[in-house]
Structure formats: structure tokens, C-alpha cells
Amino acid sequence: RRRALARPAVQRLRAVLFAGAGAGAVAGQLAGRRLPGSILAWLASGALYGAAVALWWLAAALLAHTMRVPRWAATVVGLALVAWQTGALVRGVPGPATTLGDLAFWGWRQDPVDLVGLLLAAALVTVGMTLLRRISLEALARRSSLVAQLRFAVTMQDLRTVILLRRQLNQERTRSTPWRRLRPSARRSPLHTVWRRGWHGLLRFPTGRLLRMAALAAALGYAEAAVVKGTTTAVLVAALVAFVLGLEVMEPLSQEVDQADLADGLPVDRGALMARHLVAPAVALVPFAAIAGAVAVLTLGTDALVPVAILALPTVVAGTAGSVVSVVRDAPDPTSQPSQEVFMPPEMAGFTTTLRTIWPLLVSLLGVSVVLLPRAAWRAGDSVDAAAVRAAVGAVLFVALVRYWVKVRDHVRRRIRAFMNEGREYTAAQRSSRSETS
């Protein structure tokens, strides 16, 4: 077994070392243009740091698999190390990754003790290589099959399948019992029924998914704070993070799209049904908006408490609107005709594919860009609180517009399709009349 796994393990080692060193070299070359020291020295230090990070990543993966560490134990150890390093940064004392981080600054200064982390990572990788015989070949074969399906789904741009396969790879399962059971209700309105259905799914989110969503919310708050501080390009990071957060929280809507045949059998308009599914996820975003707001206040200072309190929830909900567009876009269209897409010119097909890919991200980008308004007011010396209120109103209107699009999307597409069909029929009738007269 060890002989069978040695070759792919070495290939993975070579791949991660090359990727880590390459990414670190690029970052070091960029840092060398602004920091003291030669560009070549910064390039080398960046490559060394990237290789060290890659070694630690591979060492952790090898030891976790070969020693068969339970998921809860690996999570506890990871959180403990992150908390330790965070406390070390706050108090200015050495932490578990201090020597590793110092390698990135070898273009400026060199200290031989910084090599301890690199040597320890190499030793742990060696230990992991010697324990390869403890890895199950059957489990690896199953994971390889899932990875192959994941790559195919990425090639086909099937984002929903990518998410489901990633959850299978992480062995992420919904809770058998909800965090809190909903009490029976006598209300039977369509909105209330969809509301309960949404919460039945949201209350079964596993702990790992909730922690991941909390981390995404914290990253969103930090990115938005960076935008306010002047790093405008951080809005791209905020848009991407908000988009991923939306894909996680919009699970009720995704489940409705996955089972579109059941929805088509109900005497309810599909667009209205999908629009009702947006209410429960929007309410579920409240605690994550609080996390994002807390991180933003810690980054910007207490002076930003009022603007952040005004903007936190509208910005987070507006940022996740791109995921709504992505999920609804993948819903099957009963009025579409595959033959029309087959004969589409390559130029038009490429443009359509590109537009389908970037359109949801652009929607999320518009949603998180509302923080630019209070930033402009702060720079101009105007009232930041008033600007935050205007930005919040704009975010709410933007969310309402996306919800309205979800509701009327099928009707608009149906009318456009009917208009195009009438045009084709009229053109065909004109051609037939001309041929008869000639």
C-alpha cells in the first residue's frame, strides 16, 4: 500500500511546492518594489515562504489522514492554533507561526532561527510519507471519483453541483435534529408555508457550515472596512466573499431549484414561489451581519459604530444578491429550445458564457459597493451618518429590485420567447408568399 501511494504523494508534494513557491515569488517581487532591499532578495524570500506554507499544508494533510484524526479533533486543534497566533499578534509575543511569517521578510533581514519552522515542516512531511500505509485505498478511490466529478462540474460551470460535491468531499451532512424545533402553526398562507420550509432547512445546518459562514462574514466586514480606509480594490474581495456567503445561506432556494419538477406540479407561480424563498435566508443573515459589523468596527474604530450599525445588514443582504441570481439562473427553463443554442455562432456562445459567469458576481459587486457613499462623505467632510442612511436605502431598493426580477423572470422570458417566435413565423410567411408570387 505504501508503494502504491508513494508516487502520487511525491507528485502532490512537487505540485504544492511549485505552486507555493511561485505564488510567494510573485508576492515577494511586488513587495520588493516598495520595501527596502533588492527585488531579487524579496523574490527569493517570498518563494521560500511560499514553499514553507505549502510544506505545512501538506504535512497537516498527511498526518491527519495517516493518523486518522477525527474531524472534531482536527477542528479543535486548528481553532486553538489560530486563537494562539491571534493572541500572540495582539500581545506582541511569539506564536506558533511567528518564525514561518518571518521567512517572508528575509528580503529585508535574515535570522537563522526562522528556518526552524521550515525544517519542522519538512520533518513532519517525512513522517507522513512513512505512514502512508495507514491510508485506506478504498477511501482514496472514492475521493478521487468525487474530485473527477468536481472538475467536470467546474468545466460545465455547474456551480450547484460543485457545492454539493465539495460538501461530500468534506463529509458534511445536515443535522439529524434541528437546532430548534418549530412549533406547529395554524396559519396556512403561502408565504408562511414557504417561511417554515426555509427554516426547517436552515435550522439543520451543521456546525462546520455555520463556522464557515461566520468566517466569511468576518472577512466581508474586514474587506468593507479596508474599502472605507482607502483600499478600493478590496471591494472585489468583499463581492466574492459575499457571493460565497450567499451560496451557503440560500440553501432553501437552491433546494427548490433542485426539485423544480415538484414546484411545477403546484398551482403556484414558480417566480412567486422563489421570491418567497428569499425571506427566511435574509432573516438568517442577521447574526452574520452582526459579525461583519463587529469586525468592521474593530478595524475602523468606535467612531464608525453608528454608520456600521446602519449599513451592516443592508450591505450583507445586498452582497448576497449575486448568489440569488446564480441560483435562479440555473433553474430549468420549460420554454427554452435546445436546438436554438446548438446552432448559436461560436462568437455569440462565448460572449453568452462569459456574461453568465460574471453577471452574478457583478450583482454582488454592486451590492457591496454601497460603502463607497459614506467613504466619499467622510472624505468630503459631510455627515457620514446621513450618507450611511442613503446607502442603506439604496441597498434595500437594490435587494427589492433583485427580488422583483426573481418574481417576474419567467414571465419576461416567456414574453420575449413568444415575441421572437412571432417574428420567425412572420418572416417564414413572408418568404412563402414571395416564393408563391415568383
KOLMARVO-507330 format. One record per residue (C-alpha): x, y, z negated; residue number from 1; chain; residue in three letters. Coordinates in steps of 0.02 Angstrom, whole numbers, plus 50000, padded with zeros to 5 digits. Layout:
BEGIN
- X / Y / Z / NUM / A / ALA .
...
This chain:
BEGIN
- 50000 / 50000 / 50000 / 1 / A / ARG .
- 50141 / 50120 / 49959 / 2 / A / ARG .
- 50223 / 50082 / 50125 / 3 / A / ARG .
- 50061 / 50117 / 50218 / 4 / A / ALA .
- 50036 / 50284 / 50131 / 5 / A / LEU .
- 50216 / 50344 / 50132 / 6 / A / ALA .
- 50215 / 50405 / 50312 / 7 / A / ARG .
- 50054 / 50510 / 50303 / 8 / A / PRO .
- 50111 / 50579 / 50135 / 9 / A / ALA .
- 50277 / 50635 / 50209 / 10 / A / VAL .
- 50185 / 50710 / 50358 / 11 / A / GLN .
- 50073 / 50807 / 50241 / 12 / A / ARG .
- 50225 / 50865 / 50143 / 13 / A / LEU .
- 50308 / 50927 / 50301 / 14 / A / ARG .
- 50149 / 51015 / 50359 / 15 / A / ALA .
- 50115 / 51107 / 50196 / 16 / A / VAL .
- 50296 / 51159 / 50179 / 17 / A / LEU .
- 50297 / 51231 / 50354 / 18 / A / PHE .
- 50131 / 51320 / 50329 / 19 / A / ALA .
- 50178 / 51389 / 50159 / 20 / A / GLY .
- 50350 / 51446 / 50213 / 21 / A / ALA .
- 50280 / 51525 / 50371 / 22 / A / GLY .
- 50144 / 51622 / 50280 / 23 / A / ALA .
- 50267 / 51676 / 50146 / 24 / A / GLY .
- 50393 / 51733 / 50277 / 25 / A / ALA .
- 50262 / 51841 / 50362 / 26 / A / VAL .
- 50212 / 51919 / 50196 / 27 / A / ALA .
- 50394 / 51946 / 50149 / 28 / A / GLY .
- 50432 / 52029 / 50315 / 29 / A / GLN .
- 50288 / 52150 / 50288 / 30 / A / LEU .
- 50343 / 52186 / 50109 / 31 / A / ALA .
- 50521 / 52218 / 50165 / 32 / A / GLY .
- 50463 / 52368 / 50266 / 33 / A / ARG .
- 50403 / 52459 / 50109 / 34 / A / ARG .
- 50508 / 52391 / 49965 / 35 / A / LEU .
- 50695 / 52414 / 49933 / 36 / A / PRO .
- 50807 / 52281 / 50009 / 37 / A / GLY .
- 50839 / 52210 / 50180 / 38 / A / SER .
- 50698 / 52138 / 50285 / 39 / A / ILE .
- 50795 / 51976 / 50306 / 40 / A / LEU .
- 50810 / 51954 / 50117 / 41 / A / ALA .
- 50625 / 51984 / 50092 / 42 / A / TRP .
- 50584 / 51864 / 50233 / 43 / A / LEU .
- 50690 / 51728 / 50152 / 44 / A / ALA .
- 50616 / 51759 / 49979 / 45 / A / SER .
- 50440 / 51755 / 50050 / 46 / A / GLY .
- 50475 / 51590 / 50138 / 47 / A / ALA .
- 50548 / 51518 / 49977 / 48 / A / LEU .
- 50397 / 51574 / 49877 / 49 / A / TYR .
- 50276 / 51503 / 50006 / 50 / A / GLY .
- 50367 / 51336 / 50006 / 51 / A / ALA .
- 50362 / 51331 / 49815 / 52 / A / ALA .
- 50174 / 51364 / 49813 / 53 / A / VAL .
- 50149 / 51227 / 49942 / 54 / A / ALA .
- 50251 / 51105 / 49837 / 55 / A / LEU .
- 50148 / 51143 / 49682 / 56 / A / TRP .
- 49987 / 51119 / 49780 / 57 / A / TRP .
- 50044 / 50952 / 49848 / 58 / A / LEU .
- 50112 / 50897 / 49678 / 59 / A / ALA .
- 49946 / 50934 / 49594 / 60 / A / ALA .
- 49850 / 50839 / 49728 / 61 / A / ALA .
- 49966 / 50688 / 49721 / 62 / A / LEU .
- 49966 / 50675 / 49532 / 63 / A / LEU .
- 49778 / 50700 / 49519 / 64 / A / ALA .
- 49746 / 50559 / 49644 / 65 / A / HIS .
- 49880 / 50438 / 49590 / 66 / A / THR .
- 49843 / 50458 / 49404 / 67 / A / MET .
- 49655 / 50456 / 49440 / 68 / A / ARG .
- 49621 / 50610 / 49336 / 69 / A / VAL .
- 49433 / 50638 / 49308 / 70 / A / PRO .
- 49359 / 50792 / 49388 / 71 / A / ARG .
- 49311 / 50869 / 49222 / 72 / A / TRP .
- 49488 / 50846 / 49155 / 73 / A / ALA .
- 49564 / 50924 / 49311 / 74 / A / ALA .
- 49443 / 51070 / 49298 / 75 / A / THR .
- 49484 / 51097 / 49114 / 76 / A / VAL .
- 49672 / 51093 / 49148 / 77 / A / VAL .
- 49655 / 51213 / 49294 / 78 / A / GLY .
- 49549 / 51336 / 49195 / 79 / A / LEU .
- 49669 / 51326 / 49048 / 80 / A / ALA .
- 49818 / 51366 / 49159 / 81 / A / LEU .
- 49727 / 51511 / 49242 / 82 / A / VAL .
- 49674 / 51581 / 49072 / 83 / A / ALA .
- 49851 / 51561 / 49006 / 84 / A / TRP .
- 49927 / 51653 / 49153 / 85 / A / GLN .
- 49793 / 51790 / 49144 / 86 / A / THR .
- 49831 / 51817 / 48960 / 87 / A / GLY .
- 50016 / 51821 / 48998 / 88 / A / ALA .
- 49989 / 51957 / 49128 / 89 / A / LEU .
- 49884 / 52061 / 49009 / 90 / A / VAL .
- 50008 / 52047 / 48865 / 91 / A / ARG .
- 50164 / 52055 / 48973 / 92 / A / GLY .
- 50234 / 51889 / 48914 / 93 / A / VAL .
- 50296 / 51740 / 49018 / 94 / A / PRO .
- 50163 / 51622 / 49084 / 95 / A / GLY .
- 50161 / 51453 / 49173 / 96 / A / PRO .
- 50180 / 51534 / 49345 / 97 / A / ALA .
- 50296 / 51677 / 49299 / 98 / A / THR .
- 50454 / 51600 / 49371 / 99 / A / THR .
- 50359 / 51548 / 49526 / 100 / A / LEU .
- 50297 / 51725 / 49554 / 101 / A / GLY .
- 50471 / 51796 / 49527 / 102 / A / ASP .
- 50531 / 51699 / 49679 / 103 / A / LEU .
- 50430 / 51817 / 49788 / 104 / A / ALA .
- 50540 / 51963 / 49729 / 105 / A / PHE .
- 50707 / 51884 / 49771 / 106 / A / TRP .
- 50722 / 52006 / 49914 / 107 / A / GLY .
- 50744 / 52140 / 49780 / 108 / A / TRP .
- 50826 / 52047 / 49635 / 109 / A / ARG .
- 50885 / 51870 / 49603 / 110 / A / GLN .
- 50881 / 51770 / 49443 / 111 / A / ASP .
- 50934 / 51586 / 49444 / 112 / A / PRO .
- 50804 / 51543 / 49311 / 113 / A / VAL .
- 50669 / 51574 / 49442 / 114 / A / ASP .
- 50720 / 51412 / 49527 / 115 / A / LEU .
- 50654 / 51311 / 49380 / 116 / A / VAL .
- 50476 / 51313 / 49447 / 117 / A / GLY .
- 50533 / 51260 / 49620 / 118 / A / LEU .
- 50638 / 51116 / 49553 / 119 / A / LEU .
- 50498 / 51059 / 49438 / 120 / A / LEU .
- 50376 / 51057 / 49585 / 121 / A / ALA .
- 50498 / 50954 / 49688 / 122 / A / ALA .
- 50517 / 50831 / 49544 / 123 / A / ALA .
- 50328 / 50813 / 49524 / 124 / A / LEU .
- 50309 / 50782 / 49711 / 125 / A / VAL .
- 50439 / 50645 / 49697 / 126 / A / THR .
- 50344 / 50566 / 49553 / 127 / A / VAL .
- 50184 / 50574 / 49653 / 128 / A / GLY .
- 50268 / 50490 / 49802 / 129 / A / MET .
- 50324 / 50346 / 49692 / 130 / A / THR .
- 50146 / 50319 / 49628 / 131 / A / LEU .
- 50063 / 50310 / 49799 / 132 / A / LEU .
- 50023 / 50126 / 49772 / 133 / A / ARG .
- 49889 / 50177 / 49647 / 134 / A / ARG .
- 49783 / 50267 / 49779 / 135 / A / ILE .
- 49634 / 50171 / 49850 / 136 / A / SER .
- 49644 / 50144 / 50038 / 137 / A / LEU .
- 49456 / 50124 / 50050 / 138 / A / GLU .
- 49425 / 50294 / 49970 / 139 / A / ALA .
- 49553 / 50374 / 50085 / 140 / A / LEU .
- 49470 / 50295 / 50237 / 141 / A / ALA .
- 49302 / 50366 / 50184 / 142 / A / ARG .
- 49375 / 50539 / 50157 / 143 / A / ARG .
- 49463 / 50529 / 50324 / 144 / A / SER .
- 49297 / 50492 / 50407 / 145 / A / SER .
- 49218 / 50642 / 50321 / 146 / A / LEU .
- 49363 / 50753 / 50373 / 147 / A / VAL .
- 49343 / 50696 / 50554 / 148 / A / ALA .
- 49157 / 50739 / 50547 / 149 / A / GLN .
- 49201 / 50905 / 50466 / 150 / A / LEU .
- 49319 / 50951 / 50607 / 151 / A / ARG .
- 49189 / 50905 / 50737 / 152 / A / PHE .
- 49059 / 51011 / 50648 / 153 / A / ALA .
- 49180 / 51158 / 50645 / 154 / A / VAL .
- 49210 / 51135 / 50831 / 155 / A / THR .
- 49022 / 51135 / 50863 / 156 / A / MET .
- 49003 / 51287 / 50747 / 157 / A / GLN .
- 48875 / 51193 / 50642 / 158 / A / ASP .
- 48900 / 51288 / 50479 / 159 / A / LEU .
- 48766 / 51195 / 50382 / 160 / A / ARG .
- 48845 / 51027 / 50420 / 161 / A / THR .
- 49014 / 51097 / 50368 / 162 / A / VAL .
- 48944 / 51147 / 50199 / 163 / A / ILE .
- 48861 / 50978 / 50170 / 164 / A / LEU .
- 49018 / 50882 / 50219 / 165 / A / LEU .
- 49125 / 50991 / 50107 / 166 / A / ARG .
- 49011 / 50952 / 49961 / 167 / A / ARG .
- 49028 / 50766 / 49999 / 168 / A / GLN .
- 49217 / 50784 / 50002 / 169 / A / LEU .
- 49210 / 50869 / 49833 / 170 / A / ASN .
- 49091 / 50734 / 49769 / 171 / A / GLN .
- 48972 / 50873 / 49722 / 172 / A / GLU .
- 48799 / 50812 / 49676 / 173 / A / ARG .
- 48648 / 50906 / 49614 / 174 / A / THR .
- 48597 / 50881 / 49433 / 175 / A / ARG .
- 48476 / 50740 / 49398 / 176 / A / SER .
- 48392 / 50852 / 49268 / 177 / A / THR .
- 48370 / 51040 / 49294 / 178 / A / PRO .
- 48449 / 51168 / 49180 / 179 / A / TRP .
- 48273 / 51215 / 49128 / 180 / A / ARG .
- 48108 / 51134 / 49173 / 181 / A / ARG .
- 47973 / 51246 / 49244 / 182 / A / LEU .
- 47807 / 51245 / 49155 / 183 / A / ARG .
- 47654 / 51191 / 49254 / 184 / A / PRO .
- 47560 / 51336 / 49330 / 185 / A / SER .
- 47381 / 51353 / 49387 / 186 / A / ALA .
- 47425 / 51482 / 49520 / 187 / A / ARG .
- 47414 / 51415 / 49697 / 188 / A / ARG .
- 47459 / 51565 / 49804 / 189 / A / SER .
- 47582 / 51532 / 49948 / 190 / A / PRO .
- 47713 / 51649 / 49876 / 191 / A / LEU .
- 47704 / 51570 / 49703 / 192 / A / HIS .
- 47716 / 51394 / 49776 / 193 / A / THR .
- 47872 / 51437 / 49876 / 194 / A / VAL .
- 47942 / 51528 / 49724 / 195 / A / TRP .
- 47927 / 51370 / 49618 / 196 / A / ARG .
- 48001 / 51263 / 49756 / 197 / A / ARG .
- 48150 / 51378 / 49767 / 198 / A / GLY .
- 48183 / 51373 / 49580 / 199 / A / TRP .
- 48164 / 51184 / 49575 / 200 / A / HIS .
- 48318 / 51178 / 49686 / 201 / A / GLY .
- 48415 / 51322 / 49608 / 202 / A / LEU .
- 48398 / 51251 / 49432 / 203 / A / LEU .
- 48483 / 51090 / 49487 / 204 / A / ARG .
- 48644 / 51173 / 49545 / 205 / A / PHE .
- 48794 / 51080 / 49471 / 206 / A / PRO .
- 48917 / 51166 / 49356 / 207 / A / THR .
- 49055 / 51168 / 49486 / 208 / A / GLY .
- 48947 / 51262 / 49610 / 209 / A / ARG .
- 48896 / 51390 / 49480 / 210 / A / LEU .
- 49077 / 51419 / 49431 / 211 / A / LEU .
- 49124 / 51438 / 49614 / 212 / A / ARG .
- 48985 / 51564 / 49639 / 213 / A / MET .
- 49043 / 51660 / 49484 / 214 / A / ALA .
- 49220 / 51665 / 49554 / 215 / A / ALA .
- 49153 / 51728 / 49721 / 216 / A / LEU .
- 49053 / 51863 / 49631 / 217 / A / ALA .
- 49208 / 51917 / 49535 / 218 / A / ALA .
- 49308 / 51925 / 49697 / 219 / A / ALA .
- 49170 / 52027 / 49777 / 220 / A / LEU .
- 49172 / 52152 / 49633 / 221 / A / GLY .
- 49361 / 52170 / 49642 / 222 / A / TYR .
- 49358 / 52193 / 49831 / 223 / A / ALA .
- 49224 / 52327 / 49819 / 224 / A / GLU .
- 49325 / 52415 / 49684 / 225 / A / ALA .
- 49477 / 52409 / 49798 / 226 / A / ALA .
- 49373 / 52492 / 49934 / 227 / A / VAL .
- 49325 / 52632 / 49815 / 228 / A / VAL .
- 49507 / 52654 / 49766 / 229 / A / LYS .
- 49555 / 52683 / 49947 / 230 / A / GLY .
- 49592 / 52513 / 50024 / 231 / A / THR .
- 49460 / 52522 / 50159 / 232 / A / THR .
- 49511 / 52357 / 50239 / 233 / A / THR .
- 49458 / 52268 / 50080 / 234 / A / ALA .
- 49280 / 52288 / 50142 / 235 / A / VAL .
- 49316 / 52144 / 50262 / 236 / A / LEU .
- 49362 / 52033 / 50115 / 237 / A / VAL .
- 49205 / 52088 / 50024 / 238 / A / ALA .
- 49098 / 52046 / 50176 / 239 / A / ALA .
- 49174 / 51873 / 50192 / 240 / A / LEU .
- 49155 / 51836 / 50006 / 241 / A / VAL .
- 48975 / 51898 / 50004 / 242 / A / ALA .
- 48937 / 51790 / 50157 / 243 / A / PHE .
- 49004 / 51633 / 50072 / 244 / A / VAL .
- 48911 / 51676 / 49911 / 245 / A / LEU .
- 48752 / 51692 / 50011 / 246 / A / GLY .
- 48776 / 51522 / 50091 / 247 / A / LEU .
- 48782 / 51447 / 49917 / 248 / A / GLU .
- 48632 / 51536 / 49843 / 249 / A / VAL .
- 48519 / 51521 / 49997 / 250 / A / MET .
- 48503 / 51333 / 49971 / 251 / A / GLU .
- 48310 / 51337 / 49964 / 252 / A / PRO .
- 48304 / 51422 / 50134 / 253 / A / LEU .
- 48434 / 51301 / 50203 / 254 / A / SER .
- 48332 / 51152 / 50143 / 255 / A / GLN .
- 48179 / 51223 / 50231 / 256 / A / GLU .
- 48278 / 51239 / 50393 / 257 / A / VAL .
- 48348 / 51062 / 50374 / 258 / A / ASP .
- 48170 / 50994 / 50363 / 259 / A / GLN .
- 48093 / 51102 / 50496 / 260 / A / ALA .
- 47977 / 50962 / 50554 / 261 / A / ASP .
- 47888 / 50965 / 50386 / 262 / A / LEU .
- 47865 / 51153 / 50394 / 263 / A / ALA .
- 47796 / 51142 / 50571 / 264 / A / ASP .
- 47660 / 51025 / 50506 / 265 / A / GLY .
- 47595 / 51152 / 50381 / 266 / A / LEU .
- 47458 / 51279 / 50425 / 267 / A / PRO .
- 47579 / 51421 / 50383 / 268 / A / VAL .
- 47679 / 51530 / 50499 / 269 / A / ASP .
- 47861 / 51474 / 50494 / 270 / A / ARG .
- 47930 / 51650 / 50489 / 271 / A / GLY .
- 47821 / 51699 / 50342 / 272 / A / ALA .
- 47870 / 51539 / 50252 / 273 / A / LEU .
- 48056 / 51575 / 50275 / 274 / A / MET .
- 48032 / 51755 / 50218 / 275 / A / ALA .
- 47952 / 51693 / 50056 / 276 / A / ARG .
- 48103 / 51582 / 50025 / 277 / A / HIS .
- 48213 / 51737 / 50007 / 278 / A / LEU .
- 48133 / 51794 / 49843 / 279 / A / VAL .
- 48199 / 51661 / 49725 / 280 / A / ALA .
- 48381 / 51671 / 49786 / 281 / A / PRO .
- 48376 / 51861 / 49772 / 282 / A / ALA .
- 48324 / 51847 / 49589 / 283 / A / VAL .
- 48455 / 51711 / 49560 / 284 / A / ALA .
- 48589 / 51835 / 49615 / 285 / A / LEU .
- 48557 / 51947 / 49463 / 286 / A / VAL .
- 48686 / 51864 / 49347 / 287 / A / PRO .
- 48815 / 51858 / 49486 / 288 / A / PHE .
- 48785 / 52041 / 49521 / 289 / A / ALA .
- 48820 / 52072 / 49337 / 290 / A / ALA .
- 48984 / 51978 / 49353 / 291 / A / ILE .
- 49033 / 52078 / 49507 / 292 / A / ALA .
- 48986 / 52240 / 49419 / 293 / A / GLY .
- 49087 / 52195 / 49264 / 294 / A / ALA .
- 49242 / 52159 / 49368 / 295 / A / VAL .
- 49218 / 52323 / 49463 / 296 / A / ALA .
- 49204 / 52421 / 49300 / 297 / A / VAL .
- 49360 / 52337 / 49231 / 298 / A / LEU .
- 49453 / 52384 / 49390 / 299 / A / THR .
- 49389 / 52562 / 49410 / 300 / A / LEU .
- 49368 / 52612 / 49228 / 301 / A / GLY .
- 49220 / 52658 / 49119 / 302 / A / THR .
- 49188 / 52816 / 49219 / 303 / A / ASP .
- 49116 / 52706 / 49356 / 304 / A / ALA .
- 48992 / 52620 / 49240 / 305 / A / LEU .
- 48836 / 52714 / 49298 / 306 / A / VAL .
- 48870 / 52703 / 49487 / 307 / A / PRO .
- 48915 / 52519 / 49471 / 308 / A / VAL .
- 48756 / 52483 / 49372 / 309 / A / ALA .
- 48655 / 52566 / 49509 / 310 / A / ILE .
- 48742 / 52480 / 49655 / 311 / A / LEU .
- 48786 / 52307 / 49588 / 312 / A / ALA .
- 48627 / 52210 / 49629 / 313 / A / LEU .
- 48580 / 52300 / 49792 / 314 / A / PRO .
- 48756 / 52281 / 49860 / 315 / A / THR .
- 48768 / 52096 / 49817 / 316 / A / VAL .
- 48597 / 52056 / 49891 / 317 / A / VAL .
- 48633 / 52160 / 50047 / 318 / A / ALA .
- 48801 / 52074 / 50068 / 319 / A / GLY .
- 48719 / 51903 / 50068 / 320 / A / THR .
- 48601 / 51955 / 50207 / 321 / A / ALA .
- 48725 / 51890 / 50335 / 322 / A / GLY .
- 48705 / 51714 / 50267 / 323 / A / SER .
- 48517 / 51731 / 50290 / 324 / A / VAL .
- 48545 / 51773 / 50473 / 325 / A / VAL .
- 48662 / 51624 / 50490 / 326 / A / SER .
- 48541 / 51501 / 50409 / 327 / A / VAL .
- 48386 / 51561 / 50503 / 328 / A / VAL .
- 48483 / 51566 / 50667 / 329 / A / ARG .
- 48515 / 51378 / 50654 / 330 / A / ASP .
- 48329 / 51340 / 50640 / 331 / A / ALA .
- 48266 / 51238 / 50789 / 332 / A / PRO .
- 48175 / 51342 / 50919 / 333 / A / ASP .
- 48025 / 51246 / 50987 / 334 / A / PRO .
- 48008 / 51368 / 51134 / 335 / A / THR .
- 48188 / 51350 / 51195 / 336 / A / SER .
- 48230 / 51256 / 51354 / 337 / A / GLN .
- 48399 / 51168 / 51352 / 338 / A / PRO .
- 48411 / 51170 / 51541 / 339 / A / SER .
- 48425 / 51359 / 51540 / 340 / A / GLN .
- 48580 / 51351 / 51429 / 341 / A / GLU .
- 48661 / 51215 / 51533 / 342 / A / VAL .
- 48662 / 51322 / 51690 / 343 / A / PHE .
- 48721 / 51479 / 51599 / 344 / A / MET .
- 48878 / 51556 / 51678 / 345 / A / PRO .
- 49039 / 51524 / 51579 / 346 / A / PRO .
- 49068 / 51709 / 51552 / 347 / A / GLU .
- 48895 / 51731 / 51478 / 348 / A / MET .
- 48910 / 51572 / 51375 / 349 / A / ALA .
- 49074 / 51633 / 51299 / 350 / A / GLY .
- 49001 / 51802 / 51256 / 351 / A / PHE .
- 48847 / 51720 / 51179 / 352 / A / THR .
- 48954 / 51603 / 51073 / 353 / A / THR .
- 49062 / 51746 / 51011 / 354 / A / THR .
- 48910 / 51850 / 50968 / 355 / A / LEU .
- 48829 / 51706 / 50873 / 356 / A / ARG .
- 48989 / 51684 / 50773 / 357 / A / THR .
- 49020 / 51863 / 50720 / 358 / A / ILE .
- 48841 / 51927 / 50707 / 359 / A / TRP .
- 48807 / 51859 / 50530 / 360 / A / PRO .
- 48975 / 51925 / 50469 / 361 / A / LEU .
- 48935 / 52096 / 50541 / 362 / A / LEU .
- 48770 / 52096 / 50446 / 363 / A / VAL .
- 48863 / 52058 / 50284 / 364 / A / SER .
- 48989 / 52193 / 50327 / 365 / A / LEU .
- 48851 / 52320 / 50345 / 366 / A / LEU .
- 48778 / 52264 / 50179 / 367 / A / GLY .
- 48937 / 52286 / 50076 / 368 / A / VAL .
- 48987 / 52448 / 50164 / 369 / A / SER .
- 48864 / 52550 / 50059 / 370 / A / VAL .
- 49005 / 52581 / 49933 / 371 / A / VAL .
- 49085 / 52697 / 50059 / 372 / A / LEU .
- 48950 / 52826 / 50022 / 373 / A / LEU .
- 48991 / 52852 / 49837 / 374 / A / PRO .
- 49176 / 52847 / 49880 / 375 / A / ARG .
- 49152 / 52990 / 50003 / 376 / A / ALA .
- 49054 / 53087 / 49871 / 377 / A / ALA .
- 49192 / 53060 / 49743 / 378 / A / TRP .
- 49324 / 53122 / 49862 / 379 / A / ARG .
- 49220 / 53275 / 49909 / 380 / A / ALA .
- 49185 / 53318 / 49727 / 381 / A / GLY .
- 48998 / 53286 / 49741 / 382 / A / ASP .
- 48888 / 53189 / 49621 / 383 / A / SER .
- 48938 / 53006 / 49627 / 384 / A / VAL .
- 48780 / 52950 / 49536 / 385 / A / ASP .
- 48668 / 53032 / 49666 / 386 / A / ALA .
- 48770 / 52955 / 49806 / 387 / A / ALA .
- 48755 / 52785 / 49721 / 388 / A / ALA .
- 48566 / 52804 / 49715 / 389 / A / VAL .
- 48560 / 52846 / 49900 / 390 / A / ARG .
- 48673 / 52698 / 49939 / 391 / A / ALA .
- 48562 / 52583 / 49835 / 392 / A / ALA .
- 48407 / 52642 / 49928 / 393 / A / VAL .
- 48496 / 52611 / 50092 / 394 / A / GLY .
- 48544 / 52435 / 50037 / 395 / A / ALA .
- 48364 / 52397 / 49986 / 396 / A / VAL .
- 48299 / 52459 / 50153 / 397 / A / LEU .
- 48431 / 52353 / 50241 / 398 / A / PHE .
- 48375 / 52198 / 50145 / 399 / A / VAL .
- 48193 / 52235 / 50187 / 400 / A / ALA .
- 48240 / 52250 / 50371 / 401 / A / LEU .
- 48326 / 52080 / 50369 / 402 / A / VAL .
- 48176 / 52002 / 50283 / 403 / A / ARG .
- 48060 / 52077 / 50413 / 404 / A / TYR .
- 48173 / 52007 / 50550 / 405 / A / TRP .
- 48158 / 51834 / 50472 / 406 / A / VAL .
- 47969 / 51850 / 50470 / 407 / A / LYS .
- 47943 / 51909 / 50649 / 408 / A / VAL .
- 48091 / 51822 / 50733 / 409 / A / ARG .
- 47989 / 51679 / 50805 / 410 / A / ASP .
- 47853 / 51796 / 50869 / 411 / A / HIS .
- 47979 / 51909 / 50955 / 412 / A / VAL .
- 48070 / 51763 / 51035 / 413 / A / ARG .
- 47906 / 51690 / 51093 / 414 / A / ARG .
- 47853 / 51853 / 51175 / 415 / A / ARG .
- 48022 / 51876 / 51258 / 416 / A / ILE .
- 48013 / 51697 / 51323 / 417 / A / ARG .
- 47837 / 51725 / 51390 / 418 / A / ALA .
- 47890 / 51888 / 51474 / 419 / A / PHE .
- 48036 / 51801 / 51559 / 420 / A / MET .
- 47927 / 51657 / 51615 / 421 / A / ASN .
- 47801 / 51778 / 51690 / 422 / A / GLU .
- 47942 / 51863 / 51783 / 423 / A / GLY .
- 48003 / 51697 / 51853 / 424 / A / ARG .
- 47827 / 51648 / 51906 / 425 / A / GLU .
- 47801 / 51816 / 51991 / 426 / A / TYR .
- 47968 / 51801 / 52082 / 427 / A / THR .
- 47925 / 51624 / 52138 / 428 / A / ALA .
- 47755 / 51682 / 52201 / 429 / A / ALA .
- 47834 / 51825 / 52299 / 430 / A / GLN .
- 47959 / 51706 / 52380 / 431 / A / ARG .
- 47823 / 51582 / 52427 / 432 / A / SER .
- 47715 / 51720 / 52505 / 433 / A / SER .
- 47863 / 51784 / 52606 / 434 / A / ARG .
- 47901 / 51610 / 52670 / 435 / A / SER .
- 47720 / 51585 / 52723 / 436 / A / GLU .
- 47713 / 51752 / 52818 / 437 / A / THR .
- 47877 / 51715 / 52906 / 438 / A / SER .
